Amino acid sequence: MNIGQSIGLELGSPTRNAFGEALAALGATVPHLVVVDGDVGNSTRTELFAAAYPERFFQVGIAESNMVSVAAGLALSGHVAVTASFAAFLTTNAFDQIRMGVAFPRANVKLVGSHAGISIGEDGPSQMGIEDIALMTALPGMVVLCPADGPSARVLTGLMVAHDGPVYMRTGRPKVPRVYDAGVELTIGKAVRLREGTDATIIATGLMVAAALEAAALLAAGGIEVRVLDMHTIKPLDEAAIEAAARETGAIVTAEEHLLDGGLGSRVAMAVARLAPCRMAFVGLDDTFARSGPPEALLGAYGLTAEAIVEGVRGVKQR
């Protein structure tokens, strides 16, 4: 993953690996933590928890709807239940069970959608979760998290498990640039300001956070100083940070590895329209499925790059 390398960001672990490692570590301190798997633990990395706590790991096979129902039952029996699968399978195949078995009763289930976005590459569009954020944010009471890198994924896994109620967290397959140091302090619902600037603001989530920082460096070389926010919590949004960005910088560009419809940009735009209207541009998948191909090539082909963010910022500055 070449994103961020031009500004010296080191390539770190995939967020799915960080999630699995953090989950296994939490097993020692959260005795009522259980994990339900749909025969993809080697991909989601729940296998690490299974190896350490086999008596608290439940394998239901390739049956996502049943998997979510089992997790809901365990949660309503007093456990903290984590269940993980590919984002495309978990959020679409089991949406009714998530809606009625998890969101409606506010069950203490933690849903983890792995292999999200188009950066899974050659596996192709059938396995690319590109609508998961839209589906999960639509559910009342559902917290939605999207870590930028390994260190933030570890921290957000702990916050997810500690949160009382349903949570969806998005993780990815490829190695991603390290934005944070180990042990970074994060809070659900509070964005992180990674860079100061007064000319515009880039609000990014997931692997696009590193692209946003790269874009900011490119813009700075041309005399444009932008604020960069990591919106690791997509629901509930940090509306205070959004309003401040709109009022203080006058323009916002969002960046996400997700469909524009119903994603981060849509939610930020709703907040901006209500709190402090300003010029906006949106970087993400524009009403399309992606092809199969190498991750870097796909990100370039569909405009999920630092250069696309730069173009977005320059566009809103010229209006």
C-alpha positions, 0 to 999 in steps of 0.5 A, a space after each residue: 500500500 503506497 498511500 502515505 509513503 511520500 510523507 514518511 508513513 510506515 506500512 503497518 499491520 492490517 486492521 483485521 490483524 490488530 482487531 484479532 490481537 486486541 480481541 485475544 488480549 481482551 479475553 483475559 480481562 473480560 471473562 464474559 466475552 465470547 466470539 461467534 464465527 462463520 468459518 472465516 476466523 483465519 481471515 477475520 483473525 478471530 482465530 487468535 481468540 479461539 486458540 486462547 479461549 476455545 470454550 468461549 468460541 462458537 463455530 456456526 459455519 458459513 451461515 451469517 444469519 444464524 451466526 448473528 442470531 446466536 451472538 444475539 442470544 448469547 448477548 441477551 444471556 449476559 455475555 459480550 458477544 463479538 461476531 465477525 465475517 466479511 463485511 459484504 456477507 455480514 451486513 447484507 446476508 444477515 441484515 434482518 437478524 442484525 436489525 431485529 435481533 441486535 439493533 431493536 433490543 439493543 443487544 450487546 453484540 459487537 459486529 465486525 465487518 472484515 475485508 471492507 472496501 475495494 482494497 481487498 483487490 482480486 477477490 472481486 466485487 462479490 466480496 467487497 463491502 462497499 455499502 456496509 456503513 450505509 446499512 449499519 448507520 441506518 439502524 437506530 442505536 448502532 455505533 459505527 467505527 472505522 479505524 485508520 490503522 493498526 494502533 487505532 484498531 486495537 484501541 477501538 476494539 477495546 472501546 467497542 467491547 467496553 461499550 454497552 450496546 450494539 457496535 459495528 466496526 469495519 476492518 480491512 485486509 491489506 497492510 495500511 500506513 501507520 497514522 498513530 503510535 501504539 496506545 493512542 487515546 481515542 474516544 467513541 464519537 470524538 474525531 481526531 484533529 491530525 493536522 491544523 489548517 485554515 483554508 479547508 478541512 479534509 474529513 477522512 475515515 479508514 485507510 483514506 486518513 493516510 491519503 488525507 494526510 498525504 493530500 494535505 502535504 501536497 496542498 501545503 507545498 502549493 500554499 494551501 493549509 488544510 485541517 485533517 480530521 480522522 472521523 473514526 466514529 461515523 455514528 455518532 458523528 462528532 458534530 462539534 468538530 464538523 461545525 468548527 471545521 465548516 465555520 473556521 475553514 469554510 470548505 470541507 472535503 470528505 474521503 472514504 473507501 465506501 459508496 458516496 450514497 449513505 457513507 461518511 460524506 452523506 452524514 457529514 453533509 447532513 450535519 453541515 447543512 443543519 449547523 453551518 453550510 459551507 462548500 463541500 466535495 466528496 471522494 469515494 465510490 460514485 454509484 459503482 461496483 468495482 472490478 477485480 484487480 490489485 488493491 493499489 490499481 483499484 484505488 487509483 482507478 476509482 479515485 480513492 487517492 491523495 491526488 483526488 482529495 487534492 483536486 477536491 480541495 482545489 475545486 471547493 477553494 475555486 468556487 
